């Protein structure tokens, strides 16, 4: 990845040790899992699957509930996704941006809710836990080179009865669903099987399924 003089080196790597250490100090121990994925077009290269666009190094994934994850965690769907592809919401870490700042920004843009950052005035959403990171090496068949990336997962609690009100229309979100936590792994299987229902989304679905399995494992879903 190309860098410039205005971007700190530690904010150009998918996992920066000091940033990870800060999150662990704040929230406690959290695992890092690594996955290697063989992928090809259109994943990473075409409009709606350009995960690394604009030099993004990582993304955040927020697991939002309204008091009890067992009763429902928030999934979303975008207008260009295949029909069954509801998933946990994520947001790309912009170049030079810290993971924590991305979390605060993305929750606000996608749901209209503000994160309680500990400053005066508080916020709507409480970040309860840092669940850990899944890092990836994508080996692209046509481009014949590896690409690194990482997903940072956070458990967050929204107010009881709250409903997302997106502020960023460019996200093209056309549906929300509060999915009982016990069904999260079955939704991962749905994403993993997009090769059958929507073959052009197969690599994207396999990638997205990994976060759902990771969260299910961390929250004790059988």
Protein Blocks (a to p, Z undefined) as FASTA:
>chain_A
ZZdfklcfklmcfbafklmmmmmmmnopcdddddddddddfehkamklmmkgghiabdcd
ddddehiakloccddddfkbcfklgccddddddehiafklmmmmmmmmmnopacdehiah
iafbdcfbdfbjcddddddfklopacddddddddddddehiacddfblklopabdcdddf
klmmmmmmmmmmmmmmmmmlmmmmmmmmmmmmmmmmmnopZZ
